[in-house]
Amino acid sequence: MDSKQTRRENFKDILPSQLYLSEGKLQSILKGGDAEPLPVKKVADKLFFTDGHHRAYTIWKNGEEDVEVYEDTDDMDWLLYLICVDWCLEEGIEFIGDLEDRIVTQEEYKRSWLHRCKRMHQEDHFRYVHVEEENDPKKKSEICEFILRSLPGWFGIEKAIIDYGEGVKDKLFLTVYVKSIPVGFIAMKEHNEHTSEIYVMGIVKELHGRGIGKRLLCNVERRMLEQGKKFMSVKTLSDSHPDGNYDRTRKFYRSVGFYPLEELKGLWGEENPCLIMVKPLK
């Protein structure tokens, strides 16, 4: 634990990710509590406890407003955590103190919470993932900017983020949600009757590799085909630039049917060579 960087957070800024507490477990730690920092994670715009809810409740019950935490860096299934966070939000549980009326016996804890989590692990998680078109320019901008700011390895220049936030306002804009939590988006730029371009796209890093980006692109492609489009294009950093993050981006686009068309070294400057990729729609 000593090697982890800790910080203080107000309890009301941290969401729970479970719906119940065990009376028995609470009793075992209620007297003295636990001084060790608690693990939290921020995915999209949600900061939540990943473990230690009983310890967190005990610390809060002892009168503390703040708690010492550290960022959970374990390789966890953050999609499942977001589903749990949304369950809590649906039932009005927005901070650890809201669990005060959800302290149950150990048997009820197993039946109501642990068994529910087990069932969720066995489900098709994409039943919780859906795509919606957004028409409000302000909301488009807000979703775009907070997703891009969560991806500093790809979008690290503040002016570019603001420009994208302004640029998406008049474009077809689709948001992908895990239940009620926005975790990614895509904005499309019209070129002509045959071609549309991915103007900007982002999925929170913790959910990369889960098929969410592919799901979003499939939704866009259906819409493009309905409009009679023949091609979809995208501009990204060329492989002549040794950037590992964009290497993964190009591999993603190749995996969904895009082909490299042309490198333009002058468009974004010599230090940022642009690669145009194209996908035939069929």
WOMONOR-V776032 format. One record per residue. D_FIRST is the distance of its C-alpha to the first C-alpha in Angstrom with 2 decimals. Layout:
d_first
D_FIRST
D_FIRST
//
This chain:
d_first
0.00
3.79
5.41
5.48
8.65
9.33
12.92
15.35
17.51
20.61
20.72
24.00
22.56
20.30
22.23
21.64
21.88
23.42
26.76
26.47
24.54
25.27
27.03
26.08
22.35
22.61
24.64
22.11
19.52
21.99
22.72
19.51
17.13
13.36
11.64
8.14
8.17
10.10
10.49
13.73
16.01
19.19
21.99
25.39
25.66
23.62
20.18
19.01
16.46
15.53
14.44
14.19
17.74
18.69
15.95
16.84
20.46
20.06
18.52
21.34
23.90
23.11
24.40
21.50
22.34
19.02
15.47
12.13
10.84
9.17
11.33
11.28
12.25
13.19
16.92
18.23
21.81
21.71
25.42
24.96
22.41
24.96
27.63
25.73
25.14
28.86
29.80
28.15
29.95
33.19
33.00
32.17
28.55
27.04
24.37
22.65
25.59
27.98
26.76
28.38
31.52
29.80
28.57
30.31
30.74
28.60
31.63
32.11
28.41
28.82
32.17
31.46
27.95
26.74
30.20
30.43
27.27
28.73
31.98
30.35
28.77
32.33
33.95
34.93
32.24
34.75
36.65
34.09
34.57
37.67
39.27
41.29
43.54
42.91
45.99
44.82
44.45
42.01
39.68
39.98
38.89
35.93
34.60
35.21
33.45
30.24
29.91
30.68
28.20
25.47
26.59
26.30
26.64
30.09
31.14
29.80
32.98
33.40
37.19
37.24
35.15
37.60
40.54
39.36
38.87
42.46
43.78
42.72
44.74
47.99
46.66
46.20
42.63
40.80
37.43
35.40
33.63
31.26
33.25
33.46
30.60
31.84
29.81
32.38
35.93
38.85
41.75
45.03
47.63
51.25
53.26
56.45
57.87
56.38
52.90
49.81
46.75
43.08
42.73
38.95
36.44
32.73
30.28
26.68
24.61
22.46
25.81
27.33
28.88
29.49
33.20
33.09
34.57
37.30
38.10
38.52
40.76
42.87
43.57
44.65
46.82
48.68
49.51
50.64
52.87
54.39
55.35
56.96
54.49
54.69
51.68
48.20
46.79
43.55
42.73
39.53
38.40
40.43
39.13
40.69
37.59
34.51
32.01
29.67
29.15
32.92
33.48
31.70
33.84
37.02
36.10
35.60
39.02
40.64
39.28
41.08
44.36
44.33
46.07
45.90
49.12
49.13
47.05
47.90
46.77
48.41
47.17
43.73
44.49
44.50
40.76
40.04
42.51
43.12
43.66
45.83
45.24
47.67
47.77
51.13
51.16
52.97
//
